[in-house]
Amino acid sequence: MASTRPDSTGGPTWLAPERAEAAESALAVLTDSSLEPIVDMVLLARDGAYEARTHDGSIRFARRSDGFEVLATEGLDPLADQSTSKFSPLAVEVAHQNPHRHENAYPQAFDQVTQLFDHPAAPDLCVIHSADHNWEDQGGHRGEHGSLGVVQARAPFVLAGKGVRADGLVPRSARLVDVAPTMLALLGAPPNADGSMLAGQDGVVRDDVLDLASGRPKHVVVFLFDGTNPNVLYDMAARGEAPSAARLIEMGTAYGHGAMAGLPTVTLANHTSILTGRLPGHHGILHNAWFDRRSSEQVITNSNATWPWAMAHAFDGVESIHTVLHRHEPDAFSASVNEPCDIDADYSTFGFFRAGDVPPIPESPEGLPHTTDRFVRPSKDYSWSSVVDHMGTEQAIGIWD
C-alpha cells in the first residue's frame, strides 16, 4: 500500500545521532523478555528505514514510491500477520481474548508505522503495549487502547440510505480515513485534480458501498460511537438488542471486519482522521496528549480545559469534511455536535466553549431520559457520558428542527 506524506509534516522524524545512544539503551530494556507481559513491540525510525522490534524478532522496512520494501527480518517477524479479518466475528474474538503478538494481527502495519513518524513531534521510540497489559490497577482497563492490534484498531462502519448499496453485513474491511472521502462523494462533491476529495487525504472513496445511480441524499448524518467494538455491535444487532443498528445494517451495508483506525488508535487522533481523511501523523493531532519536540512542551488536549481548543494543533492546510462541503456547496449547513474536530463547521458545540458561551450542563444524570440507575450510581464514566449524550441529543434535535 502506498503512503501519502503531506508537505506540512516536513518528512519523517528520524532518530537523531545525539539521541541514538540513549535510544539504544532504552530499546534494550524495553525489548527484554521480562517485559513481554507489558510490551508488545517497539517501533522506531532511523537511518532511512523503519523497525519493529521485540525480544524474539524484528523487521526493518523502507517506504518506496510504489509501496514498501522489507529490508531485513530476524527471528519472528512481529508484523508478519497484517490481516484485517482476524478475530471476527464476536465468537472468535471471545475465544481469543487479549491475544499474544504471535497470534495477533496488525492491519496495514507498514503504513501505520511510517505515517506516525511523519509527524515532526513523533517520539524516538513508540512502545506498543501488549493486549494483556494490566492497567486496571492504575484506574484504567486491561489492554487499554492505542495499539496496532486488530481488535483495538477495528471500529464499526455502517452506511445506509439513498446512494448506498443494500448489501447488509459484508466480509470486508475499510479504514476510518475512508469515511470523509466517501461521505463527500455521496454528497456529490467533485474530486480535486489529483482525484482526492480532501487535501492530503490518506483515505479513498469506498465505491464498493455506493449506489449513486439511485440518487444522492439531501442530508447526511454521521454518528460516531467512540470506542465501540464492531463485533459486539453487530452481534447485538443480530440478536435484537440494538434494533436501530440492525435496521441500518439491513437497509445498507456494514463492514463486517470493521474500519481500521490509525496509529495511535485513540479518540482524538482518530476522530480527526474520520473528519479529515488523514492519518494522525499527517493531520497533526498525534494523540490525546503528547510531547511536542518543536516547542519542548507537553500537549494536553483531553482535559476539560483544553478539549475545545484541540484543533489548534492541526497542521496548516488540513481540510475537514466541512471545508470541502462548503467549497462544493457554499450555502450548505454543517454541524459538529460534541465533536472536537470541528474545522470549518457552521455549528460547533465546542465553538460555544471557545467563545465563552458555555451551554448549561446538568450537574448529574438524575432525571435525564435513557439513563439507568443501576449504572449511573456505581460508574462515574456512565454518569458523565449520560450527561454528554443528553446534551448532544438536545443540540442535534434543535439543529434539525
C-alpha positions, 0 to 999 in steps of 0.5 A: 500500500502506498503512503501519502506524506503531506508537505506540512509534516516536513518528512519523517522524524528520524532518530537523531545521532545525539539521541541514538545512544540513549535510544539504544539503551532504552530499546534494550530494556524495553525489548527484554523478555521480562517485559513481554507481559507489558510490551508488545513491540517497539517501533522506531525510525532511523537511518532511512528505514523503519523497525519493529522490534521485540525480544524474539524478532524484528523487521526493518522496512523502507517506504518506496514510491510504489509501496514498501520494501522489507529490508531485513527480518530476524527471528519472528517477524512481529508484523508478519500477520497484517490481516484485517479479518482476524478475530471476527466475528464476536465468537472468535474474538471471545475465544481469543481474548487479549491475544499474544503478538504471535497470534495477533494481527496488525492491519496495514502495519507498514503504513501505520508505522511510517505515517506516525513518524511523519509527524515532526513531534513523533517520539524516538521510540513508540512502545506498543503495549501488549493486549494483556497489559494490566492497567486496571490497577492504575484506574484504567482497563486491561489492554487499554487502547492505542495499539496496532492490534486488530481488535483495538484498531477495528471500529464499526462502519455502517452506511445506509440510505439513498446512494448506498448499496443494500448489501447488509453485513459484508466480509470486508474491511475499510479504514476510518480515513475512508469515511470523509472521502466517501461521505463527500462523494455521496454528497456529490462533491467533485474530486480535486485534480489529483482525484482526492476529495480532501487535501492530503487525504490518506483515505479513498472513496469506498465505491464498493458501498455506493449506489449513486445511480439511485440518487444522492441524499439531501442530508447526511448524518454521521454518528460516531460511537467512540470506542465501540467494538464492531463485533459486539455491535453487530452481534447485538444487532443480530440478536435484537438488542440494538434494533436501530443498528440492525435496521441500518445494517439491513437497509445498507451495508456494514463492514463486517471486519470493521474500519481500521483506525490509525496509529495511535488508535485513540479518540482524538487522533482518530476522530480527526482522521474520520473528519479529515481523511488523514492519518494522525501523523499527517493531520497533526493531532498525534494523540490525546496528549503528547510531547511536542519536540518543536516547542519542548512542551507537553500537549494536553488536549483531553482535559476539560480545559483544553478539549475545545481548543484541540484543533489548534494543533492541526497542521496548516492546510488540513481540510475537514469534511466541512471545508470541502462541503462548503467549497462544493456547496457554499450555502450548505449547513454543517454541524459538529455536535460534541465533536472536537474536530470541528474545522470549518463547521457552521455549528460547533458545540465546542465553538460555544466553549471557545467563545465563552458561551458555555451551554448549561450542563446538568450537574448529574444524570438524575432525571435525564431520559435513557439513563439507568440507575443501576449504572449511573450510581456505581460508574462515574464514566456512565454518569458523565457520558449520560450527561454528554449524550443528553446534551448532544441529543438536545443540540442535534434535535434543535439543529434539525428542527 
